[in-house]
Amino acid sequence: MKHIILLVMIALVPFSCFSQETPKKDKEQHEMKPSKNEDGEWDLTVIDTQFDYFLSAVAKPISQYTESYLKTKNTFLVNEWNSYYYSGRYRNIIESGIDYDPKENYGIKFEYKLYQVFAYVNWKYKLRLNGLSGSDAIR
């Protein structure tokens, strides 16, 4: 009887080693997604203390852009960004992909902020992004 109990316990050990929870895929864990704020407007949260400084002191004002211009640029830049992310290029800078739907009407404030994220990464880390206009890119 002792041998049967011992065999059953040995047989159950591998099952106890398996994780109860299956981890999400890497892509799902590292995806920046736009969200709506309390006013129903699209918003993007940037968790970098220097980004607010960049927006107020370095970036061009929102009045110098049109929404269609920013949407066109963002579509190109998001594709470039995501290709770097999924290829593993610039891992020390690009830590997440961006979930962006060019057919969605995000509004000029969101489009501006997203575009400035790319300009900020160029400004802070000197990462050249081909979609940035010449006046927004740091050379």
C-alpha positions in Angstrom: 0.0 0.0 0.0 2.9 2.3 0.8 4.3 1.8 -2.7 1.0 2.7 -4.4 0.7 5.9 -2.4 4.4 6.7 -3.2 3.8 6.0 -6.9 0.7 8.2 -7.0 2.5 11.1 -5.3 5.4 10.8 -7.7 3.0 10.7 -10.7 1.3 13.9 -9.4 4.5 15.9 -8.8 5.0 17.0 -12.5 1.4 18.4 -12.5 2.0 20.5 -9.5 5.0 22.1 -11.2 2.9 23.6 -14.1 1.7 27.2 -13.7 -2.0 27.6 -12.9 -2.2 30.7 -15.0 -1.0 30.9 -18.6 1.0 34.1 -19.3 -0.2 36.4 -22.0 1.7 36.7 -25.1 4.5 39.3 -25.2 2.6 41.3 -27.8 -0.5 41.6 -25.6 1.5 42.7 -22.5 3.4 45.5 -24.3 0.9 47.2 -26.4 0.1 50.9 -26.0 -3.6 51.5 -26.6 -5.4 54.7 -26.9 -8.1 55.2 -24.3 -11.0 57.6 -23.9 -10.9 60.0 -20.9 -13.9 61.1 -18.8 -15.0 63.6 -21.4 -15.1 60.9 -24.1 -12.0 62.2 -25.9 -9.2 60.0 -26.9 -6.1 60.3 -24.7 -2.6 59.0 -24.6 -0.7 58.7 -21.3 3.1 59.1 -21.5 5.0 58.1 -18.3 8.1 60.1 -18.8 8.7 63.1 -16.6 10.6 65.0 -19.4 7.7 64.6 -21.9 5.7 67.4 -20.3 8.8 69.7 -20.5 9.3 68.7 -24.1 5.6 69.5 -25.0 5.8 73.0 -23.3 9.3 74.1 -24.2 10.6 72.2 -27.2 7.7 71.0 -29.4 6.0 73.1 -32.0 2.6 74.3 -30.9 -0.5 72.4 -31.9 -1.7 75.4 -34.0 1.1 74.7 -36.6 -0.4 71.3 -37.6 -3.6 70.2 -39.2 -5.4 67.0 -38.1 -5.1 65.4 -41.5 -1.4 66.1 -41.6 -0.8 64.6 -38.2 -3.0 61.5 -39.0 -1.0 60.9 -42.2 2.3 61.2 -40.3 1.2 59.1 -37.4 0.0 56.3 -39.6 3.5 56.1 -41.2 5.3 56.6 -37.9 3.2 53.9 -36.0 4.1 51.4 -38.8 7.7 52.3 -38.5 7.7 52.1 -34.7 5.8 48.8 -34.7 8.3 47.3 -37.2 11.1 48.3 -34.9 9.3 46.8 -31.9 8.4 43.5 -33.5 11.8 43.0 -35.0 13.5 43.7 -31.6 15.4 46.7 -33.0 16.1 49.5 -30.5 14.9 47.4 -27.6 16.4 49.8 -25.1 14.2 52.6 -26.4 11.1 50.9 -27.9 9.5 48.8 -25.2 6.0 48.5 -26.6 4.0 48.4 -29.8 1.3 51.0 -30.6 -2.3 50.0 -31.3 -3.4 52.7 -33.7 -6.3 52.5 -36.2 -5.9 55.2 -39.0 -9.7 54.9 -39.7 -10.6 56.0 -36.2 -11.3 59.7 -35.6 -9.1 60.4 -32.5 -9.2 64.2 -32.7 -6.4 66.7 -33.2 -5.3 66.7 -29.5 -4.6 63.0 -29.6 -3.0 63.0 -33.0 -0.7 65.9 -31.9 0.3 64.2 -28.7 1.1 60.9 -30.5 3.1 62.8 -33.1 5.0 64.5 -30.3 5.8 61.2 -28.7 7.8 60.3 -31.9 9.4 63.8 -31.9 10.3 63.4 -28.2 11.9 60.0 -28.7 13.9 61.5 -31.5 14.9 64.5 -29.3 15.7 62.5 -26.2 17.3 59.4 -27.6 18.4 60.6 -31.1 16.4 57.8 -32.7 15.8 58.7 -36.3 12.3 58.0 -37.5 11.8 58.5 -41.2 8.2 59.7 -40.8 9.1 62.8 -38.8 9.2 66.0 -40.8 12.5 67.7 -41.2 11.7 70.6 -38.8 10.6 68.1 -36.0 13.6 65.8 -36.4 16.8 66.3 -34.5 19.8 65.7 -36.7 
